[in-house]
Structures are given as structure tokens and as C-alpha cells.
Amino acid sequence: MRITTQMLNTSMRKAGLPVNTMSLLDGIKNSQSWNSNSLSALNQQNTVSQAQKKNYEALKKSADELQQSAEKLRDKELFEEAKKSGSTEEIGEYVESLLNHYNQTVKSLKSNMSPLNQYYRQNLLEAVQGEKEGLESIGITQGKDGSLSLDKDKFKAADTAVLEQVLGGTFTEKMSFLADRISDNAHANASSASNQYNASGSNYFAEANKYNFWG
């Protein structure tokens, strides 16, 4: 049997309930509009949360690799082997890896605008500035944007003992420590973004069920 607005209102009067002046059809239309608008807002929120999660996962990856490169350069055996062989090629590979992941991490921190991320970024930049003279002596320089680059010829000409002094001390110690902190923070933020994504979906469907006339 087809239920009309008049029939619904008559039933409501008999039950002693207030009669809604809005038609049943209007109510359904409004409910559909509410659901559509809410779903659109949900999709936007989920898109932001997913993008944030992806950015923080990328930041964690670059920070982890930065720490690994820094720890490799803190290994005394690396320099002992170079002294015996007379080749600094392996050291150079780890240096290039460190610079690459440093640049990725600094760039990622800049794109993730939060006070803590900017704090870590500033600390990374200052860690390089604090070792500027030594780094430049082996061919590592910092650009205006904070990125690091390597003069390979100058690096190859550097004495192994000098490389060990510059790379095996305070500089890589700071890099490793900061990278570890950045990675932990990125992991926490990625988890938070994921939780926001899941919670927004659950909240929407819980709210939408209130308007399910036939459930």
C-alpha cells in the first residue's frame, strides 16, 4: 500500500504526536541531500588523511635511510679498510647515500608544515652549519635551500684520515640522532592519520543509520 503524507499525518494525530508540516517526500529528499553532503565531506576528510599518511610514511622512510647511512659512516672498520686498500670509493658511496636521504628528509619536513617538523628541519640545517668548515674541506657544501651536494673530485683528493675525522664524529652522530627522532615522529603521525581515516568512516555510517527509515 502506498503511504501518503496525509495518511502519515492522520496516524500521527491519532497517536497524539505533533504533525510535521514538511511532507514525507521532502523529508526523504532532505535526508538524501544530508547524506550526499556528508559523504562529500567525508571523502574530502579521508583524502586529506590518506595524503597525510602517505607523506609521513615517505618522511619515515627517508629518515630511516638517513640514519642507516649515518651509522655506516660511524663504523671505524669502514675507514680502516679504506686505509688498507687505499680506496675511498665505498666511503664515497655511503656519503652520497647520506646526502641524498638528507635532502629528501629536509624537503619532506618542509612540506609537512608542523611546529615539530620545522624544529627538526632547523636542527638538521644547523647540524650541517656547525660542521661547515670540515665538510667543505672534503667537498660537501650546503645550498641556499638547505640541500647538500658533493664535489666528487675534491672528495677523492681528501686523505682518509681527514674523511674519518669529518664523517666519523659529531656530524654523523647528530644526523643519526635527529633521523631517529624524525622517524619516530613520522610513524606516530602516520598512525594518527590512519586512525582519523577509520574514525571518520565509522562516524559517518553511525550517523547515517539514524536516517534509515526502513532499517
MIDOSE-597004 format. One line per field, with one value per residue: x, y, z of N, C-alpha, C in turn; residue in three letters; residue number from 1. Coordinates in steps of 0.05 Angstrom, whole numbers, plus 5000, padded with zeros to 4 digits. Layout:
REM MIDOSE-597004
nxx	(X  ...)
nyy	(Y  ...)
nzz	(Z  ...)
caxx	(X  ...)
cayy	(Y  ...)
cazz	(Z  ...)
cxx	(X  ...)
cyy	(Y  ...)
czz	(Z  ...)
code	(ALA  ...)
pos	(NUM  ...)
//
This chain:
REM MIDOSE-597004
nxx	(5017  5011  5040  5019  5033  4989  4963  5002  5005  4953  4955  4993  4965  4926  4956  4970  5014  5056  5043  5082  5097  5127  5130  5129  5158  5191  5221  5249  5278  5309  5338  5367  5397  5427  5456  5486  5516  5544  5573  5605  5636  5661  5691  5727  5754  5776  5810  5847  5868  5890  5928  5961  5980  6009  6049  6076  6093  6130  6166  6184  6210  6253  6280  6295  6330  6368  6389  6411  6452  6483  6500  6531  6575  6597  6623  6683  6712  6702  6734  6783  6789  6791  6839  6875  6866  6872  6832  6777  6727  6682  6669  6654  6607  6572  6571  6546  6496  6479  6476  6436  6391  6388  6375  6324  6297  6298  6269  6220  6205  6198  6153  6114  6081  6088  6098  6135  6160  6184  6219  6254  6274  6302  6341  6370  6391  6423  6459  6491  6512  6543  6585  6608  6659  6693  6664  6664  6717  6723  6692  6636  6581  6531  6471  6431  6379  6383  6398  6446  6507  6557  6625  6657  6709  6740  6728  6751  6804  6815  6847  6844  6845  6828  6776  6754  6757  6722  6674  6665  6652  6623  6586  6559  6539  6501  6467  6448  6421  6381  6353  6331  6295  6261  6240  6211  6172  6147  6125  6088  6053  6035  6005  5966  5940  5919  5883  5847  5824  5798  5763  5731  5701  5672  5642  5611  5577  5551  5522  5491  5457  5417  5381  5358  5301  5278  5307)
nyy	(4976  5045  5096  5159  5230  5253  5209  5193  5237  5236  5188  5204  5244  5214  5185  5223  5254  5310  5342  5341  5394  5389  5352  5280  5265  5309  5304  5257  5273  5314  5283  5251  5290  5309  5263  5259  5307  5299  5253  5273  5310  5274  5244  5283  5293  5242  5238  5278  5257  5208  5228  5255  5212  5184  5221  5224  5172  5170  5207  5181  5137  5162  5185  5140  5116  5155  5154  5102  5108  5146  5116  5077  5106  5118  5074  5048  5008  5015  5057  5038  4996  5025  5052  5010  4990  5034  5058  5101  5093  5063  5091  5138  5122  5114  5165  5194  5169  5185  5241  5244  5222  5257  5305  5290  5282  5333  5363  5337  5347  5401  5404  5382  5417  5428  5450  5417  5388  5429  5446  5401  5402  5451  5438  5399  5430  5465  5429  5416  5466  5474  5441  5460  5479  5434  5397  5423  5420  5369  5368  5373  5413  5463  5485  5544  5529  5493  5442  5389  5379  5344  5350  5311  5304  5334  5306  5255  5270  5279  5262  5198  5197  5248  5245  5208  5237  5279  5255  5212  5229  5279  5301  5258  5233  5269  5269  5217  5214  5255  5237  5190  5210  5239  5198  5169  5206  5215  5164  5162  5203  5184  5139  5166  5194  5152  5131  5173  5170  5120  5129  5171  5148  5109  5141  5169  5130  5112  5157  5164  5120  5135  5158  5120  5098  5049  5011)
nzz	(5000  4984  5020  5038  5051  5077  5100  5136  5170  5192  5221  5258  5286  5311  5345  5380  5368  5348  5286  5229  5187  5142  5082  5072  5028  5021  5067  5058  5013  5036  5072  5038  5013  5057  5068  5021  5022  5070  5057  5017  5046  5080  5044  5028  5076  5085  5041  5053  5101  5083  5047  5082  5113  5074  5062  5111  5117  5075  5094  5140  5117  5088  5131  5161  5126  5123  5175  5175  5136  5162  5207  5183  5166  5214  5229  5247  5222  5169  5153  5166  5131  5084  5090  5087  5036  5004  4977  4974  4956  4974  5020  4996  4970  5012  5032  4990  4992  5043  5036  4996  5023  5065  5038  5018  5066  5090  5052  5054  5108  5104  5072  5104  5143  5206  5274  5302  5261  5233  5271  5274  5223  5223  5260  5232  5191  5220  5242  5200  5188  5233  5224  5180  5159  5162  5130  5080  5068  5049  5006  5011  5007  5026  4999  4984  4993  5032  5017  5007  4971  4933  4916  4877  4858  4894  4940  4929  4930  4982  5044  5076  5131  5144  5123  5158  5206  5196  5180  5215  5265  5304  5267  5238  5282  5301  5257  5257  5306  5302  5257  5276  5314  5281  5249  5287  5301  5252  5243  5285  5270  5220  5237  5267  5226  5198  5236  5240  5190  5192  5235  5217  5177  5205  5240  5204  5181  5226  5240  5194  5195  5230  5198  5169  5148  5139  5164)
caxx	(5000  5026  5036  5020  5038  4964  4958  5022  4997  4929  4964  5007  4945  4912  4975  4975  5040  5055  5044  5104  5087  5143  5119  5146  5176  5211  5239  5266  5296  5328  5355  5385  5415  5445  5475  5504  5535  5562  5591  5625  5655  5676  5711  5748  5770  5791  5831  5868  5881  5906  5951  5979  5992  6028  6071  6091  6107  6153  6185  6196  6228  6278  6294  6307  6353  6388  6401  6427  6476  6500  6512  6552  6598  6607  6636  6712  6723  6699  6757  6807  6791  6799  6868  6890  6862  6879  6809  6755  6703  6659  6661  6640  6580  6556  6567  6525  6471  6472  6468  6411  6369  6387  6360  6297  6285  6294  6248  6195  6199  6188  6126  6096  6083  6080  6119  6156  6174  6201  6240  6273  6287  6321  6363  6386  6406  6443  6479  6509  6527  6562  6608  6612  6687  6703  6650  6673  6744  6722  6675  6608  6571  6503  6459  6413  6354  6390  6406  6475  6518  6584  6645  6670  6738  6751  6725  6771  6831  6817  6860  6826  6845  6811  6749  6746  6754  6698  6649  6661  6649  6599  6567  6542  6525  6478  6449  6435  6403  6358  6338  6316  6272  6243  6227  6191  6150  6132  6109  6065  6034  6022  5985  5945  5925  5904  5861  5828  5811  5779  5743  5712  5683  5654  5624  5591  5557  5535  5503  5473  5438  5395  5362  5350  5273  5269  5325)
cayy	(5000  5070  5114  5188  5248  5257  5185  5193  5258  5226  5169  5218  5257  5193  5177  5246  5265  5334  5337  5356  5408  5381  5328  5257  5266  5330  5293  5238  5288  5327  5263  5244  5313  5308  5240  5266  5327  5287  5235  5290  5320  5251  5237  5303  5288  5217  5244  5292  5238  5189  5242  5259  5186  5178  5239  5217  5146  5177  5220  5160  5121  5177  5188  5114  5112  5175  5143  5079  5118  5158  5095  5064  5124  5118  5048  5052  4989  5025  5074  5021  4982  5045  5058  4987  4986  5059  5067  5113  5090  5053  5113  5157  5112  5119  5194  5201  5159  5203  5267  5240  5218  5282  5323  5281  5287  5362  5370  5325  5362  5428  5402  5375  5441  5427  5462  5397  5382  5452  5445  5381  5412  5471  5424  5386  5451  5475  5408  5419  5492  5470  5426  5471  5481  5407  5386  5436  5411  5343  5371  5374  5441  5467  5506  5564  5516  5474  5416  5384  5369  5333  5354  5284  5306  5343  5284  5235  5280  5282  5240  5180  5205  5272  5236  5196  5258  5295  5238  5191  5241  5294  5305  5234  5227  5287  5260  5192  5221  5270  5219  5171  5225  5246  5174  5162  5226  5209  5140  5169  5219  5166  5124  5184  5200  5127  5129  5193  5160  5099  5140  5188  5129  5097  5162  5176  5109  5112  5180  5159  5100  5148  5167  5097  5095  5022  4993)
cazz	(5000  4982  5043  5031  5073  5091  5116  5157  5189  5206  5241  5279  5303  5327  5366  5397  5362  5331  5257  5216  5163  5119  5070  5074  5005  5027  5088  5045  4997  5054  5083  5016  5010  5080  5065  4999  5032  5090  5043  5003  5067  5089  5023  5029  5100  5081  5022  5068  5120  5068  5037  5105  5120  5053  5066  5135  5111  5059  5112  5157  5100  5083  5157  5168  5108  5132  5199  5167  5123  5182  5223  5166  5166  5241  5232  5244  5204  5142  5147  5168  5105  5064  5094  5078  5007  4991  4962  4990  4939  4990  5037  4979  4965  5036  5034  4971  5002  5065  5025  4982  5042  5080  5022  5017  5092  5094  5034  5065  5132  5096  5061  5126  5160  5234  5290  5308  5236  5227  5291  5266  5198  5231  5273  5211  5177  5238  5246  5177  5192  5255  5214  5153  5151  5157  5107  5055  5063  5035  4982  5017  5011  5031  4982  4997  5000  5053  5007  5007  4946  4936  4896  4878  4855  4920  4959  4923  4936  5011  5058  5090  5159  5145  5119  5183  5226  5190  5177  5235  5291  5313  5245  5233  5307  5301  5236  5266  5328  5291  5238  5293  5326  5259  5241  5307  5299  5227  5248  5302  5254  5200  5252  5274  5202  5192  5255  5233  5166  5201  5253  5202  5163  5225  5249  5183  5178  5251  5238  5171  5203  5243  5178  5154  5156  5134  5178)
cxx	(5018  5019  5040  5026  5013  4958  4977  5014  4972  4937  4978  4987  4932  4930  4982  5002  5037  5058  5066  5093  5103  5132  5139  5166  5198  5231  5258  5287  5318  5348  5376  5406  5436  5466  5495  5525  5555  5582  5613  5646  5673  5698  5734  5766  5787  5814  5854  5883  5899  5931  5971  5994  6014  6053  6089  6105  6132  6175  6199  6217  6255  6294  6308  6332  6376  6403  6420  6453  6495  6514  6534  6577  6610  6623  6666  6724  6722  6724  6783  6811  6801  6829  6885  6889  6872  6856  6787  6728  6678  6650  6645  6612  6562  6551  6545  6498  6461  6462  6441  6388  6367  6369  6330  6283  6279  6271  6221  6186  6187  6159  6105  6097  6071  6103  6142  6173  6193  6224  6262  6288  6308  6345  6381  6403  6429  6465  6500  6526  6548  6587  6616  6641  6698  6690  6660  6701  6745  6702  6645  6599  6541  6493  6441  6387  6359  6400  6437  6483  6547  6601  6662  6700  6752  6750  6747  6799  6836  6831  6840  6823  6827  6782  6738  6740  6728  6672  6644  6656  6622  6578  6548  6527  6500  6457  6434  6414  6378  6341  6321  6291  6252  6227  6205  6167  6133  6115  6084  6044  6020  6000  5961  5927  5908  5880  5839  5811  5790  5756  5722  5692  5663  5633  5603  5569  5539  5514  5482  5451  5414  5373  5353  5321  5265  5286  5314)
cyy	(5025  5088  5143  5204  5252  5233  5185  5214  5249  5206  5182  5233  5237  5185  5199  5259  5291  5328  5354  5368  5401  5355  5305  5257  5286  5319  5274  5252  5302  5307  5254  5265  5314  5286  5246  5286  5316  5268  5251  5301  5298  5244  5257  5299  5263  5222  5258  5273  5218  5202  5248  5234  5180  5195  5231  5190  5151  5190  5199  5144  5136  5181  5162  5109  5132  5164  5119  5088  5131  5138  5080  5080  5127  5092  5052  5032  4998  5041  5058  5006  5000  5051  5035  4985  5011  5070  5078  5110  5082  5076  5133  5149  5118  5149  5204  5192  5177  5230  5265  5238  5243  5302  5316  5287  5316  5372  5361  5340  5389  5426  5393  5396  5437  5439  5442  5390  5404  5454  5425  5390  5433  5459  5410  5407  5461  5455  5409  5445  5489  5456  5436  5470  5453  5394  5397  5427  5384  5344  5372  5403  5442  5490  5524  5551  5495  5447  5414  5372  5361  5339  5328  5286  5315  5322  5263  5244  5282  5257  5224  5188  5230  5264  5224  5217  5273  5279  5219  5203  5254  5296  5282  5226  5244  5277  5235  5198  5235  5253  5200  5185  5231  5221  5167  5181  5221  5185  5146  5185  5203  5149  5141  5190  5176  5124  5149  5183  5139  5110  5156  5170  5117  5117  5169  5155  5107  5134  5175  5139  5112  5156  5144  5089  5065  5002  4985)
czz	(5000  5006  5034  5056  5090  5110  5140  5179  5205  5228  5264  5298  5322  5351  5385  5392  5345  5302  5244  5190  5138  5108  5074  5052  5010  5048  5076  5028  5014  5066  5062  5012  5032  5077  5043  5008  5052  5077  5029  5023  5077  5069  5023  5053  5097  5062  5035  5086  5105  5056  5059  5113  5100  5056  5090  5132  5094  5076  5130  5142  5096  5109  5165  5151  5114  5156  5192  5154  5143  5199  5208  5167  5193  5248  5227  5225  5175  5134  5149  5142  5083  5066  5083  5047  4991  4974  4981  4975  4956  5008  5021  4973  4988  5040  5015  4980  5025  5055  5011  5002  5060  5064  5021  5044  5097  5077  5045  5090  5125  5086  5081  5147  5188  5251  5296  5284  5229  5247  5283  5241  5205  5244  5253  5197  5194  5243  5224  5180  5213  5246  5186  5143  5144  5133  5081  5048  5048  5012  4986  5023  5013  5014  4997  5006  5022  5043  5006  4980  4950  4911  4896  4874  4881  4941  4954  4931  4966  5023  5074  5120  5163  5141  5145  5205  5221  5191  5200  5263  5296  5291  5241  5259  5309  5280  5244  5287  5318  5273  5254  5305  5304  5250  5261  5305  5274  5230  5264  5287  5232  5213  5259  5250  5194  5210  5249  5209  5175  5217  5238  5187  5182  5235  5229  5182  5203  5250  5216  5178  5218  5223  5160  5163  5155  5149  5206)
code	(MET  ARG  ILE  THR  THR  GLN  MET  LEU  ASN  THR  SER  MET  ARG  LYS  ALA  GLY  LEU  PRO  VAL  ASN  THR  MET  SER  LEU  LEU  ASP  GLY  ILE  LYS  ASN  SER  GLN  SER  TRP  ASN  SER  ASN  SER  LEU  SER  ALA  LEU  ASN  GLN  GLN  ASN  THR  VAL  SER  GLN  ALA  GLN  LYS  LYS  ASN  TYR  GLU  ALA  LEU  LYS  LYS  SER  ALA  ASP  GLU  LEU  GLN  GLN  SER  ALA  GLU  LYS  LEU  ARG  ASP  LYS  GLU  LEU  PHE  GLU  GLU  ALA  LYS  LYS  SER  GLY  SER  THR  GLU  GLU  ILE  GLY  GLU  TYR  VAL  GLU  SER  LEU  LEU  ASN  HIS  TYR  ASN  GLN  THR  VAL  LYS  SER  LEU  LYS  SER  ASN  MET  SER  PRO  LEU  ASN  GLN  TYR  TYR  ARG  GLN  ASN  LEU  LEU  GLU  ALA  VAL  GLN  GLY  GLU  LYS  GLU  GLY  LEU  GLU  SER  ILE  GLY  ILE  THR  GLN  GLY  LYS  ASP  GLY  SER  LEU  SER  LEU  ASP  LYS  ASP  LYS  PHE  LYS  ALA  ALA  ASP  THR  ALA  VAL  LEU  GLU  GLN  VAL  LEU  GLY  GLY  THR  PHE  THR  GLU  LYS  MET  SER  PHE  LEU  ALA  ASP  ARG  ILE  SER  ASP  ASN  ALA  HIS  ALA  ASN  ALA  SER  SER  ALA  SER  ASN  GLN  TYR  ASN  ALA  SER  GLY  SER  ASN  TYR  PHE  ALA  GLU  ALA  ASN  LYS  TYR  ASN  PHE  TRP  GLY)
pos	(1  2  3  4  5  6  7  8  9  10  11  12  13  14  15  16  17  18  19  20  21  22  23  24  25  26  27  28  29  30  31  32  33  34  35  36  37  38  39  40  41  42  43  44  45  46  47  48  49  50  51  52  53  54  55  56  57  58  59  60  61  62  63  64  65  66  67  68  69  70  71  72  73  74  75  76  77  78  79  80  81  82  83  84  85  86  87  88  89  90  91  92  93  94  95  96  97  98  99  100  101  102  103  104  105  106  107  108  109  110  111  112  113  114  115  116  117  118  119  120  121  122  123  124  125  126  127  128  129  130  131  132  133  134  135  136  137  138  139  140  141  142  143  144  145  146  147  148  149  150  151  152  153  154  155  156  157  158  159  160  161  162  163  164  165  166  167  168  169  170  171  172  173  174  175  176  177  178  179  180  181  182  183  184  185  186  187  188  189  190  191  192  193  194  195  196  197  198  199  200  201  202  203  204  205  206  207  208  209  210  211  212  213  214  215)
//
